[in-house]
Amino acid sequence: MAYDEDLADRVRKVVPADAEVTERKMFGGLAFLLEGHMFVGVVGSELMVRIGSEATQRALALDHVREMDFTGRPAKNMIFVQPAGLDDPALERWVTAAAGYVRALPPKRPHRPARRARR
């Protein structure tokens, strides 16, 4: 699945300037990681936002927001925001909220490759 390059560019303009933000192709789209934690992404034309379970429940009452159900099961910490809900001020609010959520998470441990079993 292709992702909306224009939306990805708009996200790049509002990511926190004071943090280490990287990009990785994931979920058939583009994920933005803040200090190793995925916090927002672009999947198709929608913004994927990681804001925690309590904020997710509040957000689902808003227009243009739906559960993130990428695997067929809703993710309790994430939502999708449809393009109609992503004017510039709203986009910046979603990105800021997601960055705030992942900054409160424990530091990401470095990924180590799996060991092969010896025969």
ROKOL-98493 format. One record per residue: x, y, z of N, C-alpha, C in turn; chain. Coordinates in steps of 0.2 Angstrom, whole numbers. Layout:
N
X / Y / Z / X / Y / Z / X / Y / Z / A
...
END
This chain:
119
4 / -6 / 0 / 0 / 0 / 0 / 4 / 6 / 0 / A
3 / 11 / -4 / 7 / 17 / -5 / 4 / 22 / 1 / A
8 / 26 / 3 / 6 / 31 / 8 / 6 / 38 / 4 / A
3 / 43 / 7 / 2 / 50 / 5 / 8 / 53 / 6 / A
12 / 55 / 1 / 19 / 58 / 2 / 18 / 65 / 4 / A
12 / 69 / 2 / 11 / 75 / 4 / 10 / 76 / 12 / A
6 / 71 / 14 / 4 / 70 / 22 / 11 / 69 / 25 / A
15 / 65 / 23 / 21 / 63 / 26 / 26 / 69 / 26 / A
26 / 73 / 21 / 30 / 80 / 21 / 27 / 85 / 26 / A
20 / 85 / 27 / 17 / 89 / 32 / 19 / 87 / 39 / A
19 / 80 / 40 / 21 / 78 / 47 / 28 / 80 / 48 / A
33 / 79 / 43 / 40 / 81 / 44 / 40 / 88 / 47 / A
36 / 92 / 44 / 37 / 100 / 46 / 34 / 101 / 53 / A
31 / 96 / 56 / 28 / 98 / 63 / 31 / 93 / 68 / A
35 / 88 / 66 / 38 / 84 / 72 / 43 / 88 / 76 / A
43 / 86 / 82 / 47 / 90 / 87 / 55 / 91 / 85 / A
57 / 97 / 85 / 63 / 98 / 82 / 69 / 97 / 87 / A
67 / 96 / 94 / 71 / 95 / 99 / 73 / 87 / 101 / A
70 / 83 / 96 / 71 / 76 / 98 / 74 / 72 / 92 / A
76 / 66 / 93 / 79 / 62 / 88 / 73 / 58 / 84 / A
71 / 60 / 78 / 65 / 57 / 75 / 68 / 54 / 69 / A
66 / 48 / 68 / 68 / 44 / 62 / 62 / 41 / 58 / A
63 / 39 / 52 / 57 / 36 / 48 / 59 / 29 / 46 / A
54 / 25 / 46 / 54 / 18 / 44 / 48 / 16 / 40 / A
49 / 12 / 35 / 43 / 10 / 32 / 40 / 4 / 36 / A
34 / 5 / 38 / 31 / 0 / 42 / 23 / 0 / 40 / A
20 / -6 / 42 / 12 / -6 / 41 / 10 / -4 / 34 / A
14 / -5 / 29 / 13 / -3 / 22 / 13 / 4 / 21 / A
16 / 8 / 26 / 16 / 15 / 25 / 23 / 18 / 28 / A
22 / 23 / 31 / 29 / 27 / 34 / 27 / 28 / 41 / A
32 / 25 / 45 / 31 / 27 / 53 / 37 / 32 / 55 / A
35 / 36 / 59 / 40 / 41 / 62 / 41 / 38 / 69 / A
47 / 38 / 71 / 49 / 36 / 78 / 53 / 41 / 81 / A
51 / 42 / 87 / 54 / 47 / 92 / 58 / 43 / 97 / A
65 / 44 / 96 / 70 / 40 / 101 / 68 / 33 / 101 / A
66 / 30 / 95 / 65 / 23 / 94 / 58 / 21 / 95 / A
54 / 25 / 98 / 47 / 23 / 99 / 42 / 26 / 93 / A
39 / 21 / 90 / 34 / 24 / 84 / 29 / 28 / 88 / A
28 / 34 / 85 / 23 / 39 / 88 / 17 / 41 / 83 / A
19 / 42 / 77 / 14 / 43 / 71 / 16 / 40 / 65 / A
12 / 39 / 60 / 13 / 36 / 54 / 8 / 38 / 49 / A
10 / 37 / 43 / 5 / 38 / 37 / 4 / 32 / 34 / A
-2 / 30 / 34 / -4 / 23 / 31 / -10 / 25 / 26 / A
-8 / 25 / 19 / -13 / 27 / 14 / -13 / 35 / 15 / A
-19 / 37 / 16 / -20 / 44 / 16 / -22 / 46 / 24 / A
-21 / 41 / 28 / -23 / 43 / 35 / -17 / 43 / 40 / A
-18 / 47 / 45 / -13 / 48 / 50 / -14 / 42 / 56 / A
-9 / 38 / 57 / -9 / 34 / 62 / -6 / 37 / 68 / A
-9 / 37 / 74 / -7 / 41 / 80 / -7 / 36 / 86 / A
-1 / 36 / 90 / -1 / 33 / 96 / -1 / 37 / 102 / A
-7 / 37 / 105 / -8 / 42 / 111 / -10 / 38 / 117 / A
-10 / 32 / 118 / -12 / 29 / 124 / -19 / 27 / 124 / A
-21 / 22 / 129 / -27 / 20 / 129 / -33 / 25 / 131 / A
-31 / 29 / 136 / -36 / 34 / 139 / -37 / 39 / 134 / A
-32 / 42 / 131 / -33 / 47 / 126 / -36 / 44 / 119 / A
-35 / 38 / 118 / -38 / 35 / 112 / -46 / 34 / 113 / A
-48 / 33 / 119 / -55 / 32 / 120 / -58 / 39 / 120 / A
-55 / 44 / 122 / -58 / 51 / 121 / -58 / 53 / 114 / A
-52 / 51 / 110 / -52 / 53 / 103 / -57 / 50 / 99 / A
-59 / 44 / 100 / -64 / 41 / 96 / -71 / 44 / 96 / A
-72 / 49 / 101 / -78 / 53 / 101 / -78 / 58 / 96 / A
-72 / 60 / 93 / -71 / 65 / 88 / -73 / 63 / 81 / A
-75 / 68 / 77 / -76 / 67 / 70 / -69 / 65 / 67 / A
-70 / 61 / 62 / -64 / 59 / 57 / -59 / 55 / 61 / A
-60 / 52 / 67 / -56 / 47 / 70 / -59 / 40 / 71 / A
-55 / 35 / 70 / -57 / 29 / 70 / -52 / 24 / 73 / A
-54 / 18 / 76 / -49 / 14 / 79 / -44 / 12 / 74 / A
-38 / 11 / 76 / -33 / 8 / 72 / -34 / 0 / 72 / A
-36 / -3 / 67 / -38 / -10 / 66 / -34 / -13 / 61 / A
-28 / -11 / 60 / -23 / -14 / 55 / -23 / -21 / 54 / A
-23 / -25 / 60 / -23 / -32 / 59 / -30 / -35 / 60 / A
-35 / -31 / 60 / -42 / -34 / 61 / -44 / -34 / 68 / A
-39 / -32 / 73 / -41 / -31 / 80 / -39 / -24 / 82 / A
-43 / -21 / 85 / -42 / -14 / 87 / -36 / -13 / 92 / A
-32 / -8 / 90 / -26 / -7 / 95 / -28 / -2 / 100 / A
-27 / -4 / 106 / -30 / 0 / 112 / -26 / 7 / 113 / A
-20 / 8 / 110 / -16 / 14 / 111 / -16 / 18 / 105 / A
-19 / 16 / 99 / -18 / 20 / 93 / -25 / 21 / 89 / A
-25 / 26 / 85 / -30 / 28 / 81 / -28 / 30 / 74 / A
-33 / 30 / 70 / -32 / 33 / 63 / -36 / 39 / 63 / A
-33 / 44 / 60 / -36 / 51 / 58 / -37 / 51 / 51 / A
-43 / 52 / 49 / -45 / 53 / 41 / -42 / 60 / 39 / A
-41 / 60 / 32 / -39 / 67 / 30 / -43 / 73 / 31 / A
-50 / 72 / 32 / -54 / 78 / 33 / -52 / 80 / 40 / A
-49 / 77 / 45 / -48 / 79 / 51 / -40 / 81 / 52 / A
-37 / 83 / 47 / -30 / 84 / 47 / -28 / 91 / 44 / A
-32 / 96 / 45 / -30 / 103 / 43 / -23 / 104 / 47 / A
-20 / 109 / 46 / -13 / 110 / 48 / -13 / 111 / 56 / A
-18 / 115 / 59 / -17 / 115 / 67 / -19 / 108 / 70 / A
-24 / 104 / 67 / -26 / 98 / 70 / -20 / 93 / 69 / A
-16 / 93 / 63 / -11 / 88 / 62 / -5 / 90 / 67 / A
-4 / 96 / 68 / 1 / 98 / 73 / -1 / 95 / 80 / A
-7 / 96 / 82 / -10 / 94 / 89 / -9 / 86 / 89 / A
-11 / 82 / 84 / -10 / 75 / 85 / -3 / 73 / 85 / A
2 / 76 / 81 / 9 / 74 / 82 / 12 / 76 / 89 / A
10 / 82 / 91 / 12 / 84 / 98 / 10 / 79 / 103 / A
3 / 77 / 103 / 0 / 73 / 108 / 4 / 66 / 108 / A
5 / 64 / 102 / 9 / 57 / 101 / 16 / 57 / 104 / A
19 / 63 / 102 / 26 / 64 / 105 / 26 / 64 / 112 / A
21 / 68 / 115 / 21 / 68 / 122 / 20 / 61 / 125 / A
16 / 57 / 122 / 14 / 50 / 125 / 21 / 46 / 125 / A
24 / 46 / 119 / 30 / 41 / 119 / 36 / 44 / 123 / A
36 / 50 / 124 / 41 / 53 / 128 / 41 / 50 / 136 / A
35 / 49 / 137 / 33 / 46 / 144 / 35 / 39 / 145 / A
36 / 35 / 139 / 38 / 28 / 139 / 45 / 27 / 141 / A
46 / 21 / 144 / 53 / 19 / 146 / 58 / 20 / 140 / A
64 / 21 / 141 / 69 / 21 / 135 / 68 / 15 / 131 / A
69 / 15 / 124 / 69 / 9 / 120 / 76 / 6 / 121 / A
76 / 0 / 122 / 82 / -4 / 122 / 84 / -6 / 115 / A
91 / -6 / 114 / 93 / -7 / 107 / 91 / -14 / 105 / A
89 / -15 / 99 / 87 / -21 / 96 / 93 / -26 / 95 / A
93 / -32 / 97 / 98 / -37 / 96 / 96 / -42 / 91 / A
100 / -44 / 86 / 98 / -49 / 82 / 97 / -56 / 86 / A
92 / -60 / 83 / 91 / -66 / 86 / 97 / -71 / 86 / A
98 / -75 / 91 / 103 / -80 / 90 / 101 / -86 / 87 / A
105 / -89 / 83 / 104 / -95 / 80 / 105 / -101 / 85 / A
101 / -106 / 85 / 102 / -112 / 89 / 108 / -116 / 86 / A
112 / -118 / 91 / 118 / -122 / 89 / 116 / -129 / 88 / A
118 / -133 / 83 / 117 / -140 / 82 / 122 / -144 / 85 / A
END
